[in-house]
Amino acid sequence: MAQKLYYEQSTLKEWTTSIVDIQEIDGLYHIKLEDSAFYPESGGQPSDSGTIDGIELIECIDHDTEVIHVLREKPKTDTVKCVIDWDRRLDHMQHHSGQHLLSAAIIELYDIPTISFHLGKDTVTIDLDTPSLTSNQLIQIELAVYQKIIENNEIKTYFVKKDQLHTLNLRKLPKVNDEDIRIVEITDIDVSACCGTHVKQTGEIGLLKLLKTEKVRQSTRLHFKCGNRALEEFQKTNQIVSSINQLFNTNSEQIKDKIEQTISELKEAQKEIDRLKALIFDSISNECLVNAKNGIIFQSFTEEDMKDLQLLTKIIQNKQPSIIIFTSLKDNRLLFLNQTGSDLHCGNVIKNILSQIDGKGGGNSQQAQATFDSSSKLKEATNLLLHNLEYEIEE
């Protein structure tokens, strides 16, 4: 069995070792090394990346206690130089140690256990055995973690026998069958069974920032970032806030009030727009009723969208129940209504038209809509609809 260097030498970046076994499977080379610092995916932590003999490591697998290294090419010699992708390893260590610290703080403050941990490329989360966390709880958790980071406590790892677990003040009893259990201990803070890679001191986590929570069934998923990712998140947020400050000609302390004021002004402006639009549409509705032909109101609009046309139909129907056909050239949509109480079924008529002209839509007996990918198809469908209605009315 290969010596797993990542257990005790998590900061090892390069080493030279020998290939002890190599197999070609589906065009890929599965390699066992005499000793390996490449961490295979396990315990919520992704595998390391890097190179072996200059060849990219595309996967690192834990198979029957053996570490399998998967390459696209076969190394030229049996003695190979291995290089770890250090940025990725450091990111994983900061987040895994950060997760232990975070879970310990939540237990200490609110006695809420961690159910699971996920370390992804873009998102890092823990699921907590609680239906929710308040904003004040999140603030207190973040402050507690920050304090433990700056204390710079030692993080040490060691193995114990399974029958010794009861002598340790474990945060959570592991569900494993191994005789030798690896322990990660943050001095005076946390003791947990864990096979992952970790930093040596809590200060190396750098920064832990809580981002958001979401409800997942009966638990709460807490999103967070550590170290370099947390710094990048802060830099990105700061750039956004600075841009907003410039846009509103204000500062960070006043930006919330400024945005609320702007939203309030926009709502008032929208009310005035709606009032004026109602007056305009009231006038248009009168024209539509006057120009109705054979009991049908038909008009095509270039600037108005479907929301506008629905408002106009409502105004018309309040004045006189009618058969209405409106088209919007803005989004190539057709609106068809019948509020007269006749047997004319709008949905069936539109369905028949869509069987002849490619488009999407449907509806019920009193109202139907159709959308087309071109103005020519909209025009063709409209003409067909008018023809059908004129035929039915004449009958």
N, C-alpha and C positions, 0 to 999 in steps of 0.2 A: 504494500500500500504506500502511495506517495506521501511524503511529509507535507502537511498543509501549513505552509509558512504564514499564511494570512492570519492564523489564530494568534500568534505571538509577535509577528512582525508586520503589523498593518501599514507601516510607513515605508516598507521595502518597495522600491520602484523598479530595480533591475536586478537580475541574477542570471547565472549560467548553470544549466543543468543538463541531464541526459534524457533522451527519449527511451522509455522502457517498453513501449508497445505502440504500434500504429496499425490502424485498419482503415481501408477505404470502403465507405458506405455511401451509396448513391452519389458518387462523384465527389464526396467530401472526405477529408482525412480526420479520423478520430484518434487523438493522441493522448497517451498517458506519459506523464513526466516523473522523473525520480523525486523531485520536490516541486511544489507549485505555490506561488503566492496569489494566483488568480482565484478570485472568489466566485464559486458557482452560485447561480440563483437559488435562494433559500430564505425562508423566514420573512418574506415580504420585501427582501432586498434583492435588486437585480444583480446579475453577474457583472464581473469586471470585463473591460475590453483592453486591448493592447496588441502586442505583436509577439510572435515566436519565430526566431530566425528571420525577422523582417517581414513576416507574413501576417496579415491581419487575423486576429482571433475573432471569429464571427459568433461563437457560442461557447459557453463554459457550463458544463452539466455535472451535477452530483448524481452519480449512478452507482448504487450499491456501495456507498462509502468511498468510491473512487471519483476523482476529478477528471472528467473527459474534456479535452480541448479540441474544438472543431475548427479546421482550417480548410480553405479552398485549394491550397497547394501543399505539396509534400515538401517538408524541409530537406535541404540538400545533405545535411550531416546529422549524426546522432547526438552531437553536443550542440546545444542551441542557447542563444541569448534571448532572454525573455524581458519584455518591457511593458510595464503597466501604464495604462492611460491614467495619469495621476489626477487630472482634473475631475474625471469621473469618479475615481476612488475616493478622493477627498470629499466630493459632494455627497457620496453615499455615507461616508463615515460621519460627516457633520449632521446629516439628517437622521441617521440611525441613533447616534448618541443623543441628538436633540429630541428624538421621539421618547427615549427612555426618560430623559429629564422632564419632558412635558407630561408623560403619563404619571410619573411619580408626583409631580406638583398637583395634578388634578386629584389623585388619590388623597394626598395630604390635605388639600383644601376642602374637597367636597365628597370624598370617599366614592368617587365614580371610577369604576374600572375600565380599562381599555380592552375592547373586544378583538380588534385587528388593526394591522398597520399595512399601509400600501405606499411604496416608494416608486413613483413613476418618473418619466422624463420631464413631464410638464406639471404634474400635480403630486403632492404628498399629503396623505391623510391618515387620521386614526378614527376608528369608529368607537364611540363611547356608549356605555350602557346607561343611557339617560335619554328621555324624550326631547330634552332641550337644554340650552345653556343661555343665561341672560347676558346682556351686553356687559353688565357689571362683573359677572363671573369671568368673562373673557379677559377683561382688563386686569383683574386680580391674578388670573392664571399667568398672563404674560409678564406681569411684574415679578411674580414669584420665580418664574423661569429665568428672567433677566438677572435676578439677584443670585441665583445658583450658578449662572454662567460666569459672572464676575468674581465669584468666590474661587473659581479656578480649581475645583476639587479634582483629585486624581480619579481616573477611570482605569480600573485594572481588570484583567481577565485571568481566569484559572479554571481548572477542572476539579470536579468532586464526584465521588461515587453516588449512585442513585440513592443508596440508603442513608446518605448524609444530608439529603435535601432538607429534611425536617429540622436540621440544626441551623439552617440559614433563615434569615428574615426576608423571605422571598415576597416580592410584590404579587406574584402569580405563580402557582404551582404548575410546572410544565407537564404537557401530555406527551411524554416520550418513553420509549422502551430501551434506549441506550443505557448501558451500564455507567459510562462516563459522561457526565453532563457539564457543558461549558457554562461558566457563570461570568456575567459582566456586572461589576460592582462600581457604582459611583460613590465614593467615600462619603459617608454620613447622609446619603440621599436615597440610594436605590440599589437593590440587589435583584437581578433577573437572570433567568436562564436564556442564553442567546448565543447563536453561532455566527453572528454578523461581525463586520469590521467596525471599529470604533476609534475615535480620537483618544489621545492620552490624558487630556485635561479638559474640563468643561469649558474653559476659556477658548479652546480651539473651535468650539461650535460657532463662535463669533457673534451671532445674532439669531434670535428666533422670533419670527413674526407670524401671529395668527391672522388669517385672511378672511375666512368666512365659515359658517356652519350650514349644514343642510340636513333635513330629516330623512332618515333611511329606515323605513318601517318603524320599529319602536326605539331605534337608537339615533344618535346624533353623529354626523360625519363632520370632523373638524379639519379644515384645510390649513396648512402652515408651510412656511419656508424657513430654511436655516442657512447660515453662512453666506456664501457668494450669491446664492439664489435670493436670499432675503435682501442683500445689498442691492442687487439688480432690481428687485421689486420696488424698493424704496426709491431708487434713482428714477425708475420709470414713472412712479406715482408723483414724484417731485416735479418731473418735467411736465406732466399733465397739469398739475396744480399751477405751475408757473405760467403755462400757456393760457389757462383759464383766467388767471389774475391779469395777464396782459389784455386778454379779450374784453374783460369787464372793467379794466382800468382800476383795479383794487388790489388788496393784499390778502394773504391767507386767513387772517383773523376776521376779515369782513366778507369773504367770498360767499359764505353760506347765506348771510342776510341779503347779499346782492343777488344771488341766484333766486332766492325765494321772492324777492321784490320783482325780478324780471318775469318769473313764472306767473305771479299775480297780475302783472301788467299784460302779459300775453293772453291770459284768460279773459281779462276785461276787453281786450282788443278783439278776441274771438267772438265774444258775446255781441259786440257791435257789428262785426262782419256778418254774423248769423242774422242779426236784426235787419240789416240792409239787404242781405240775400233774400230773406223772406219777403220783403217789400218788392224786390225785383221779380221774384218768382210768382208773386201774387199777380203782378201785371202780365207776366208771360202766360200764366194759367188762363187768364181772361182771353188772351189772344188765341190760345189753343182751343178753347171752347167755341169761340166764334168761327175759327177756321176748320172745325171738325167736318169730315166728309163721310157720309153714309154712317154716321154714328161712331166713326173712328177718329181718334186724335193721333196724328202722326207728325213727328218732328225729329230732325237730326241735329245734334249739337256737336260743336267742334271743341269747345273749351271745358265744358262741364263733365265731371266724372260721374260714376254710377251713384255715388252718395248724393250728389246734387239732384240727379234725375229722380231718385226715390223720394226726395223731399218735395219736388215739384208734383209728382204723381199724388202724393198725400194731399197737397193743397187742392188739386183738381178734384179728387174724389170727395173731399169735404164739401165742394160746391155742387158737383153733379157726378154721380157714378157713371163711369165711361169705360170704353175699350180704348186702351192707350198703347201706342207703340213708340218708344223713344230709343234712339241709337246714340251712342257716344263714340265719336271718331277719335277721341282722346285715348281710349283704351280698347277700341273695337268690340264694344259690347252692345247687346240688344236687350231691352227691357220690355216685357209684354204683360199687360194687366187687363183683367176683365172683372169689374165690380158691378156689372149691370144685373146680375142674377140670371143671365141666360145660360144655356147648356154648353156654351163654348168653353172647352177645357184647355187652358193655356199650356199646361205641362205636356199634354198629348200633342198639341200643335207643334210646339218647339221640338219635341222628340222626333216627330215626323220630318221636320225640316233638317235636323241634324243627321238623319239617316241619308239625306241627299247631299248635304254640304258639310264638309269636315269642320267640326267645332266642338265645344264643350258646353254643357249646360243642362238645365232641367227645371222642374218646378211643380206646382200643384195646380188645382183647377182655376184659381184666381190670379196666380202670378207665376211667371217663369222668366229665366234669363238665359242668355247664350253668349259665349265669348269666342272670338275668331282670331286667327293669327295674321290676318290682313284686312285692310279696308275693303278690298274687292270682294272677299268672301262675306263680309258683313253686309255689303250692298246687295249681293246676290240673295242672301238669306232674307233680308228685309223685303226685297221685291217679291220673293216667293210667299212670304207671310202675308203681305198686302193682297196679293192675288188670291190666296186661299180665303182670306177673310171676305173679300169682295164677292167671291163665288158663293160662300156660305150665306152671306147676308141676302144676296139676290134670291137664293132658294127659299 
